[in-house]
Structure formats: C-alpha cells, structure tokens
Amino acid sequence: MTTPGRKRKRAATAGQGARGDEPGEGGADEAAAFIAEQAKNLRELAGRHKLDVLHYLLGMTQLEAEEHIRLRSKRKLS
C-alpha cells in the first residue's frame, strides 16, 4: 500500500530492460499489436472463469486494436 502523496514504484519485469525495450515503445502499430495479444490472453482467462462482462469488454478491446492495425496497414499500402 502507498501513503498519500507517494507514488508506487513499478515492479521490474523479466525481459524488460532499458526504457526503449518496453512494449509499445516502437510506435502506435506495435502498441496496438501488443494490446491485441494481451487482450486476447486476458479474454481467454475471463472466459475460463465465467467473467462474462470482462470477457465481452476484452473482446471489444481486442477487436478495436486489430482494426487499428488493419486500417494502418491499409493506409501504408496506398
């Protein structure tokens, strides 16, 4: 727990080193791909535990991230 006025420090995660190595630091497309993948994993977890609203919302999050990627790649082709 944190005390008022103090921010909690972010825990170090294995595989993440310098600032530029964090997911999403490579731009909007990379961030959207990372979000889509994580939303998919979390959606599966929510489904296994019958968390219906979370399952639905994470599915929408995944679809939105995938749509962003699809539309960006379409723009790059033209």
PEHU-V769492 format. One record per residue. RES is the residue in one small letter. PSI is psi in radians with two decimals (* if undefined). BURIAL is b if it has 24 or more other C-alpha atoms within 12 Angstrom, else e. Layout:
# PEHU-V769492
RES;PSI;BURIAL
RES;PSI;BURIAL
This chain:
# PEHU-V769492
m;2.59;e
t;2.73;e
t;2.72;e
p;2.40;e
g;-0.12;e
r;2.38;e
k;2.50;e
r;2.38;e
k;2.51;e
r;2.29;e
a;2.46;e
a;2.46;e
t;2.47;e
a;2.39;e
g;-0.07;e
q;2.06;e
g;-1.92;e
a;2.86;e
r;-0.72;e
g;-0.08;e
d;-0.10;e
e;2.59;e
p;2.43;e
g;-0.08;e
e;-0.14;e
g;0.07;e
g;3.09;e
a;-0.67;e
d;-0.76;e
e;-0.70;e
a;-0.76;e
a;-0.69;b
a;-0.73;b
f;-0.78;b
i;-0.75;b
a;-0.78;b
e;-0.78;e
q;-0.68;e
a;-0.68;b
k;-0.82;b
n;-0.76;e
l;-0.61;b
r;-0.73;b
e;-0.73;e
l;-0.79;e
a;-0.68;e
g;-0.74;e
r;-0.53;e
h;0.23;e
k;0.65;e
l;1.38;e
d;-0.77;e
v;-0.77;e
l;-0.70;e
h;-0.80;e
y;-0.87;e
l;-0.69;e
l;-0.59;b
g;-0.73;b
m;-0.67;e
t;-0.78;b
q;-0.81;b
l;-0.72;e
e;-0.75;e
a;-0.74;b
e;-0.65;b
e;-0.71;e
h;-0.81;e
i;-0.78;b
r;-0.79;e
l;-0.65;e
r;-0.72;e
s;-0.57;e
k;-0.73;e
r;-0.64;e
k;-0.51;e
l;-0.49;e
s;*;e
